[in-house]
Amino acid sequence: MDTQVVETPTQLTAAIKVERSLLDRAKGNDLEAITTMFRQFMSPDETIYFAEHCGLLGFWGLGTHSFACLSNRRLASLQVGAFGRVHYNDGFLEHGNSGVVYQPSLLKLWFIAQSCG
């Protein structure tokens, strides 16, 4: 199996990685691949009831792929875009709390670095 489960990062500065082969399988609506992507943000004792690829927003190759997940504790969405952009958003079912993890595209950082150097 070519997937890798990544534990929840303990530092807010840790990069979020979604392996290419895992993402390709998830885009094909592979439940195991989508579950693996969401497990990075959930505790091990959570039960996932529903996970699905919701489609592509934007142009092919540059668009953003959207995923949804429902567990026994939260409703979550995950958007994976071009050049390493990852946006995770969740809302807990028992409270009115929610959280967001956003990692911007590395392409913008590259342009800034090139213009300064």
Residue, then its C-alpha position, 0 to 999 in steps of 0.5 A: m500500500d502506498t499511503q502514509v498516515v501522518e500524525t496530527p502536527t503538534q506545532l502550528t508551523a508544520a507543513i501539511k502533506v497530501e501525497r500525490s498518489l493518495l490525492d489521485r485515489a481520493k479524487g477517484n472517490d476512494l473512501e480509504a484515501i479520503t479517510t486517510m487525508f482526514r485522519q491527519f486532523m482527527s483523534p484516533d478514537e473518532t468514527i468516520y461515518f461519511a467521506e466523499h470527494c465533492g468535485l473540482l472548483g476551477f480549471w482542470g489542473l489548477g482547480t481546487h478539489s473539495f472533500a467532505c467528512l462526517s464523524n461522530r464528533r465533527l463535520a469537516s471539509l478539506q480543499v486541496g489546490a494547486f502548488g500545495r494549497v491545503h484548507y481544512n475546516d471543521g465544526f464540532l457537533e456538540h458545541g458551536n466551536s469550529g476551527v480552520v487550518y490554512q496553508p497558502s500556495l507555495l507559488k506566491l511565496w516563490f514569486i515574492a522570494q524571486s522579486c526580493g532576491 
